[in-house]
Amino acid sequence: MKKAERFAAFIHYFKEKQPNAETELEYSSPFQLLIAVILSAQCTDKRVNLITPALFRDFPTPEILAQATFEDVFPYIRSCSYPNNKTKHLIGMANMIVADFNSEVPEDLIDLQKLPGVGRKTANVVANVIFHQATMPVDTHVFRVAKRLGLAMQKCKTPLEVEKQLVRYIPKDYLGKAHHWLILHGRYVCLARKPKCEQCQLKDICRYYEKNKKVLA
């Protein structure tokens, strides 16, 4: 199967099965999503969604969070991974948004990546979900599933390499949804340690299954 055909089959399947795929992080503003995505690094969305209601309630704006101390914020996120660093990142992020961006989450990818705790993936998520830009955030799920399916080459070693492959072949109109398609497929079907190949309806286009189907049968 040619790469273009594989991408076409991937898009066709999810257009039919998950036409309205979206993030599972819970938020009600760009600022809240930014916080949630920062917290989600190496942490599950489920855990983040347990943490954020109280955090959003008590620190609803960049101005209020910017005035907080480490001791103020840490108890809210102590059950999250890397709470020390993330506490510092959240306070630093809020301070920069207030000082440099008029208390508004910036739309520009370069500006987003200036914020503490915001790398390329986080910036791409915010640009994609909030500002509807044609970006492809690559987290561990996207990285794994794209390579297993054959949407990205096995020799890709970094998220940026996978991102470039996906952006090249997925039409801009579908980049936003394709990000969520890959995440959800990786979260619930194409698991890291033991993918549920027997349940997967993408076996016909999957390079991993083609290579391992005798073992998996």
C-alpha positions as CSV (number, residue, x, y, z in Angstrom):
1,M,0.0,0.0,0.0
2,K,1.3,3.4,-1.0
3,K,1.7,6.0,1.8
4,A,-1.0,8.3,0.2
5,E,-3.4,5.4,0.2
6,R,-2.7,4.6,3.8
7,F,-3.4,8.1,4.9
8,A,-6.6,8.2,2.8
9,A,-7.8,5.0,4.5
10,F,-6.9,6.3,7.9
11,I,-8.8,9.6,7.4
12,H,-11.8,7.8,5.8
13,Y,-12.1,5.4,8.8
14,F,-12.1,8.1,11.5
15,K,-14.3,10.5,9.5
16,E,-16.9,7.7,9.7
17,K,-16.2,6.4,13.3
18,Q,-15.1,9.5,15.2
19,P,-16.2,12.6,13.3
20,N,-16.3,14.8,16.4
21,A,-13.2,13.7,18.2
22,E,-11.9,16.2,20.7
23,T,-9.6,16.6,23.7
24,E,-10.6,14.8,26.9
25,L,-9.1,17.6,29.0
26,E,-11.8,19.6,30.7
27,Y,-11.6,23.4,30.4
28,S,-13.7,26.5,29.7
29,S,-11.1,29.1,28.5
30,P,-7.8,29.3,26.7
31,F,-6.0,29.9,30.0
32,Q,-7.6,26.8,31.5
33,L,-6.6,24.7,28.6
34,L,-3.1,25.9,28.7
35,I,-2.9,25.0,32.4
36,A,-4.4,21.6,31.8
37,V,-2.0,20.8,28.9
38,I,1.0,21.8,31.0
39,L,-0.2,19.5,33.8
40,S,-0.8,16.7,31.3
41,A,2.8,16.2,30.5
42,Q,3.6,12.6,31.5
43,C,0.3,12.5,33.4
44,T,-3.1,11.1,32.4
45,D,-5.9,13.4,31.3
46,K,-8.1,11.6,34.0
47,R,-5.7,12.7,36.7
48,V,-5.5,16.2,35.4
49,N,-9.3,16.5,35.3
50,L,-9.4,15.5,38.9
51,I,-6.9,18.2,39.8
52,T,-8.0,21.2,37.8
53,P,-11.5,22.1,39.1
54,A,-10.2,23.4,42.4
55,L,-7.2,25.0,40.8
56,F,-9.4,26.8,38.2
57,R,-11.8,27.9,41.0
58,D,-9.1,29.4,43.2
59,F,-6.8,30.7,40.4
60,P,-9.3,31.7,37.6
61,T,-7.2,34.3,35.9
62,P,-3.5,34.9,34.9
63,E,-3.4,37.9,37.3
64,I,-4.5,35.8,40.3
65,L,-2.2,32.9,39.5
66,A,0.7,35.3,38.9
67,Q,0.4,36.6,42.4
68,A,0.4,33.1,44.0
69,T,3.4,31.6,45.7
70,F,4.8,28.1,45.3
71,E,3.2,27.2,48.6
72,D,-0.1,28.5,47.4
73,V,-0.2,26.3,44.2
74,F,1.7,23.2,45.1
75,P,-1.0,21.5,47.2
76,Y,-3.5,21.6,44.3
77,I,-1.2,19.7,41.9
78,R,0.8,17.5,44.3
79,S,-0.8,14.3,43.0
80,C,0.3,15.2,39.4
81,S,3.6,14.0,38.0
82,Y,6.5,16.4,38.6
83,P,4.5,18.8,40.8
84,N,7.5,20.9,41.9
85,N,8.5,21.8,38.3
86,K,4.9,22.2,37.2
87,T,4.1,24.5,40.1
88,K,7.0,26.8,39.1
89,H,6.0,26.6,35.4
90,L,2.4,27.6,36.1
91,I,3.3,30.6,38.2
92,G,6.0,31.6,35.7
93,M,3.6,31.2,32.8
94,A,1.0,33.3,34.4
95,N,3.5,36.1,35.2
96,M,4.7,36.2,31.5
97,I,1.2,36.2,30.2
98,V,0.4,39.2,32.4
99,A,3.6,41.0,31.7
100,D,4.2,40.3,28.0
101,F,0.8,39.4,26.5
102,N,-1.7,41.7,28.1
103,S,-3.1,38.8,30.2
104,E,-4.2,36.9,27.1
105,V,-2.9,33.5,25.9
106,P,-0.9,34.2,22.8
107,E,-1.9,32.7,19.4
108,D,1.5,32.6,17.9
109,L,3.4,29.3,18.2
110,I,6.7,31.1,18.9
111,D,5.2,33.2,21.6
112,L,3.5,30.2,23.2
113,Q,6.8,28.4,23.4
114,K,8.3,31.3,25.3
115,L,6.1,30.5,28.2
116,P,7.5,28.4,31.1
117,G,6.4,24.8,30.8
118,V,5.3,25.2,27.2
119,G,7.2,23.1,24.6
120,R,6.4,22.5,21.0
121,K,3.7,19.9,21.7
122,T,1.9,22.0,24.3
123,A,2.0,25.0,22.0
124,N,0.7,23.0,19.1
125,V,-2.2,21.7,21.3
126,V,-3.3,25.2,22.3
127,A,-2.9,26.5,18.8
128,N,-4.9,23.6,17.4
129,V,-7.7,23.3,19.9
130,I,-8.2,27.0,20.9
131,F,-7.1,28.9,17.8
132,H,-8.0,26.2,15.2
133,Q,-4.6,26.4,13.5
134,A,-3.4,23.6,11.3
135,T,-0.9,22.1,13.7
136,M,-0.1,18.5,14.7
137,P,0.9,18.0,18.3
138,V,2.9,14.8,18.8
139,D,2.7,13.2,22.2
140,T,3.6,9.7,23.1
141,H,0.4,8.2,21.7
142,V,0.6,10.1,18.4
143,F,4.3,9.1,18.1
144,R,3.6,5.4,18.7
145,V,0.5,5.0,16.7
146,A,1.7,7.0,13.7
147,K,4.8,4.8,13.4
148,R,2.9,1.5,14.0
149,L,0.3,2.3,11.4
150,G,2.9,3.3,8.9
151,L,1.9,7.0,8.7
152,A,5.4,7.9,9.9
153,M,8.6,6.0,9.1
154,Q,10.1,3.7,11.7
155,K,13.4,5.6,11.4
156,C,11.7,8.7,12.8
157,K,13.4,9.2,16.2
158,T,11.9,12.4,17.4
159,P,8.3,13.9,17.8
160,L,9.3,16.6,15.3
161,E,10.2,14.1,12.6
162,V,6.8,12.4,13.1
163,E,5.1,15.8,13.1
164,K,6.7,16.7,9.7
165,Q,5.5,13.4,8.2
166,L,1.9,13.8,9.4
167,V,1.7,17.5,8.4
168,R,3.0,16.6,4.9
169,Y,0.4,14.0,4.2
170,I,-2.7,15.0,6.2
171,P,-4.8,17.8,4.6
172,K,-4.9,20.9,6.7
173,D,-8.7,20.6,7.2
174,Y,-8.1,17.3,9.1
175,L,-5.0,18.0,11.1
176,G,-7.0,19.1,14.2
177,K,-9.1,16.0,14.3
178,A,-6.3,13.7,13.2
179,H,-4.4,14.7,16.3
180,H,-7.3,13.5,18.5
181,W,-7.9,10.4,16.4
182,L,-4.3,9.2,16.9
183,I,-4.4,10.1,20.7
184,L,-7.7,8.3,21.3
185,H,-6.7,5.3,19.2
186,G,-3.4,5.0,21.2
187,R,-5.2,5.5,24.5
188,Y,-7.9,2.9,24.1
189,V,-6.9,0.5,21.3
190,C,-3.2,0.7,20.2
191,L,-1.8,0.5,23.7
192,A,1.9,0.8,24.3
193,R,2.6,-2.6,25.9
194,K,-0.1,-4.7,24.5
195,P,-2.1,-3.3,21.6
196,K,-5.6,-4.6,21.1
197,C,-5.0,-5.7,17.6
198,E,-8.0,-8.2,17.7
199,Q,-10.3,-5.2,18.2
200,C,-8.6,-2.8,15.9
201,Q,-10.4,-2.0,12.6
202,L,-7.3,-0.6,11.1
203,K,-5.5,-3.9,10.7
204,D,-5.7,-3.8,7.0
205,I,-3.5,-0.7,6.8
206,C,-1.3,-1.3,9.8
207,R,2.3,-2.1,9.2
208,Y,2.8,-3.3,12.8
209,Y,0.0,-5.9,12.4
210,E,1.2,-6.9,9.0
211,K,4.6,-7.6,10.5
212,N,3.4,-9.4,13.6
213,K,0.1,-10.9,12.6
214,K,1.4,-14.5,12.9
215,V,2.4,-13.9,16.5
216,L,-0.8,-12.0,17.3
217,A,-3.1,-14.5,15.7
